[in-house]
Amino acid sequence: MKKVLLSLFVAIAVGIPSFAATTYNPASKVQEVGEKLLTKSGIPATNVKFTVVSDTPNNSEFISTKVVNVSSAELAFAGNDNETAAVVANQLGHIIFGHASKNKVMNLLQSTTNTNITTSATVQTFASNYQTTKEDKEADLVAVNLMVAAGYNPLAAIVVYTKQTGTYWDTIIGRPANAEKALNIYDYIAYVYPDKLKVGYGCNEYRNFLTYAKSATETRNANKKLVKKHDKTYKKAQKTTADKIAKFKIRGGISGWDAVYGLLNAPQQ
């Protein structure tokens, strides 16, 4: 009996280090993954630092600091390099589109005009939420391009979104968390990289999402106008995202909005 207990104790003791060694730490991979996302798309990663922050990432000073801030809250849903790449690539997508710099340009222009427009708090909130969702969708599609170029599975971006906690309304109607953003990524991959859908993604979150996506796709395909609108949307998105990445690369890591802000904010001679 003592020998049996001793053998069991040894087996457990040996097994513990083995289990700990397999624990994935996404924060430790952001630099490696980030550099690969850039270089495989032909964007120099020299002096670019990827860092993890606990608050909402602010990459408005990327041009001067060369620091890409990544959310620890988002990384908490990353269980492998593909999913870490999805989180990092999203932030790169925002930088490549110049979303933060665009907001800086708008604020600068507003501060230099005499126009005083007042709107209700409700309208302002609605407009802000719409703009945030639109920018996230744009960044996600750039992220897909970067991930594919770097050899990561772009379906991981869907998984990271759907792993998160959904709203009560999501639960009531039976759709996954962040369904709108996830479906946008799925539709883009289906249109631009259809072979990637065949690869699939082996987890319950993705399988559950496919059930939702199948229903949404069948509903759309039954309406010719929706199909036409869908194809037009993603044909334009394919061109826009490729163009943004190409011009970001040509400018040496500067978005169009970065260039505009630099001109507007330059010291007057």
Secondary structure, DSSP 8 states (H G I E B T S, - for coil): -HHHHHHHHHHHHHHHHHHHHT---GGGGHHHHHHHHHHTTT---TT-EEEEESS----TTHHHH-EEEEEHHHHTT--SHHHHHHHHHHHHHHHHHTHHHHHHHHHHHHHTS-------HHHHHHHHHHHHHHHHHHHHHHHHHHHHHHT--TTHHHHHHHHS---HHHHHHT--TTHHHHHHHHHHHHHH-HHHHHH---SHHHHHHHHHHHHHHHHHHT-HHHHHHHHHHHHHHHHHHHHHHHHHHHTTS--HHHHHHHHHTS---
